[in-house]
């Protein structure tokens, strides 16, 4: 209906010890966020909100360094 598709994986991954990994188990989150159904029903996204909050905190703690613009080079040959 919306153009989306579903596919089944055709391969698996194993580690250096010869054990299958990843299949059937996702990635543990660094920060656990509860997906509150009431907020989701209102169109809110708690995971996105938390991600943005974390990034803003990181930017405040480590602001980007903007380099000073250098003088334009003299390309006139003089």
VOFIGU-69736 format. One record per atom (N, C-alpha, C, O): x, y, z; residue in three letters. Coordinates in steps of 0.02 Angstrom, whole numbers, plus 50000, padded with zeros to 5 digits. Example, Ala and Ser with C-alpha at 12.3 -4.5 7.8 and 13.67 -1.06 7.14 Angstrom:
506604971650390ALA/506154977550390ALA/506604983550390ALA/507124983450423ALA/506424988850354SER/506844994750357SER/506455000250394SER/506705005750402SER/
This chain:
500414994150000UNK/500005000050000UNK/500435006350000UNK/500305011049963UNK/500955006350043UNK/501385012350048UNK/502035011650009UNK/502475016050014UNK/502115006249973UNK/502725005249934UNK/503275001749972UNK/503815000549945UNK/503155000250036UNK/503664996850077UNK/503714989550059UNK/503254986650029UNK/504274986550077UNK/504374979450064UNK/504664976050126UNK/504944979450170UNK/504604969650130UNK/504894965650183UNK/505304960150150UNK/505064956750105UNK/505914959250174UNK/506324953850147UNK/506604949650204UNK/506664952050261UNK/506774943550189UNK/507084939150239UNK/507834939050225UNK/508044938650167UNK/508244939350278UNK/508964939150267UNK/509174932450238UNK/508884927250253UNK/509684932650196UNK/509914926550164UNK/510614924550187UNK/510934920150157UNK/510864927750239UNK/511524926150264UNK/511554927250339UNK/511104930350367UNK/512064924850371UNK/512174925850442UNK/512894927750455UNK/513314927150410UNK/513034929850516UNK/513714931950533UNK/513954927850592UNK/513574926650639UNK/514584925750590UNK/514874922150647UNK/515524925550668UNK/515844929050629UNK/515704924450732UNK/516304927650759UNK/516914923350750UNK/516884917950719UNK/517474925550777UNK/518104921950769UNK/518134915450808UNK/518574911250797UNK/517654914450854UNK/517614908150891UNK/517154903150856UNK/517034897650881UNK/516894904950797UNK/516454900550760UNK/515744900250787UNK/515394895250776UNK/515524905450822UNK/514844905750849UNK/514424910650808UNK/514664915950789UNK/513794908750796UNK/513354913350761UNK/513194919250806UNK/513044918350865UNK/513214925250778UNK/513084931150818UNK/512544935350783UNK/512394934250724UNK/512274940050818UNK/511804945050794UNK/511104942150780UNK/510614945050800UNK/511064936450745UNK/510414933850726UNK/509954932950786UNK/510134929750835UNK/509364935750781UNK/508864934850834UNK/508974939350894UNK/508614938850943UNK/509464943850891UNK/509594948250947UNK/509814954950919UNK/510264955350878UNK/509514960150942UNK/509684966850919UNK/510274969750956UNK/510664966150987UNK/510344976250951UNK/510894979750984UNK/510634982851048UNK/510114986151049UNK/511004981951103UNK/510804985051166UNK/510884992651160UNK/511394995051136UNK/510374996351181UNK/510425003651177UNK/510915006451228UNK/510995003751282UNK/511235011951210UNK/511665015551257UNK/511235018951310UNK/511415019251368UNK/510655021451288UNK/510185024851332UNK/509505021851320UNK/509245022051264UNK/509215019051371UNK/508555015951363UNK/508015021251368UNK/507995025251415UNK/507565021351319UNK/507015026051317UNK/506365021951312UNK/506305017751268UNK/505905023351356UNK/505265019851355UNK/504815023051302UNK/504715029151302UNK/504565018951257UNK/504105021351205UNK/503405021651235UNK/503025016751231UNK/503225027251265UNK/502575028351297UNK/502025028551244UNK/502015033051203UNK/501565023651245UNK/501035023451194UNK/500615029851192UNK/500375031751138UNK/500505033051249UNK/500105039251249UNK/500465044751211UNK/500155048551174UNK/501125045351219UNK/501505050351183UNK/501545048751108UNK/501495053151066UNK/501625042251094UNK/501655040151024UNK/500995041650989UNK/500985043750931UNK/500435040651024UNK/499775041950995UNK/499675049450981UNK/499285051250937UNK/500025053651018UNK/499985060951007UNK/500465063250952UNK/500495069150936UNK/500825058450922UNK/501295060150870UNK/501975062150895UNK/502395064450856UNK/502105061250959UNK/502765062750988UNK/503225056750978UNK/502995051150968UNK/503865057950980UNK/504365052750972UNK/504875053151029UNK/505365056751023UNK/504755049551084UNK/505205049951142UNK/505935048251125UNK/506395051251153UNK/506045043451080UNK/506735041651063UNK/507075047351026UNK/507655048951041UNK/506735050350978UNK/507025055950942UNK/507135061850989UNK/507665065150986UNK/506655063351032UNK/506725068851080UNK/507335067851124UNK/507715072551135UNK/507435061751149UNK/508015060351192UNK/508665060851153UNK/509165063451179UNK/508655058351091UNK/509255058851049UNK/509455066051036UNK/510045067751041UNK/508965070251021UNK/509105077351009UNK/509365080651073UNK/509845084551071UNK/509065078951131UNK/509295081751195UNK/510015079751209UNK/510405083851232UNK/510185073551195UNK/510875071251207UNK/511365074851161UNK/511915076751183UNK/511185075751098UNK/511625079151052UNK/511715086551070UNK/512265089251065UNK/511175089751092UNK/511235096751114UNK/511685097351175UNK/512075102051181UNK/511645092451220UNK/512075092351279UNK/512815091551258UNK/513255094851284UNK/512935087051210UNK/513615086051184UNK/513885092351150UNK/514465094151159UNK/513455095751111UNK/513665101951078UNK/513825107451128UNK/514295111251119UNK/513425107851182UNK/513555112851234UNK/514225111451269UNK/514595116151285UNK/514365105151281UNK/514985103251315UNK/515595103751268UNK/516145105051291UNK/515485102651204UNK/516025102651155UNK/515815106751094UNK/515685103851041UNK/515785113351101UNK/515555117351044UNK/516035116650985UNK/516645116050994UNK/515765116750924UNK/516195116150866UNK/516655122250860UNK/516465127850876UNK/517255121050837UNK/517745126350828UNK/517685128950757UNK/517775125150709UNK/517545135350750UNK/517485138350684UNK/518145141850669UNK/518345146450705UNK/518495139750616UNK/519145142750602UNK/519065149950578UNK/518565151750546UNK/519565154150593UNK/519565161050570UNK/519695161050495UNK/520125157450470UNK/519315165150459UNK/519395165650387UNK/520055169050371UNK/520195174450396UNK/520475165750330UNK/521125168850314UNK/521035174450263UNK/520515175050231UNK/521555178450256UNK/521545183650205UNK/521535180450136UNK/521815175050126UNK/521215183650089UNK/521205180950021UNK/521905181049992UNK/522275185750004UNK/522085175849955UNK/522755175749925UNK/522805180649866UNK/522315182049832UNK/523415183149856UNK/523535187649800UNK/523745183249741UNK/524295180549739UNK/523285182549693UNK/523425178249635UNK/523545182449572UNK/523515179949516UNK/523685188749582UNK/523785193249525UNK/524485192449494UNK/524615195049440UNK/524925189049529UNK/525605188249504UNK/526055193949524UNK/526625194249502UNK/525815198549564UNK/526225204249586UNK/526455203349656UNK/526805207649683UNK/
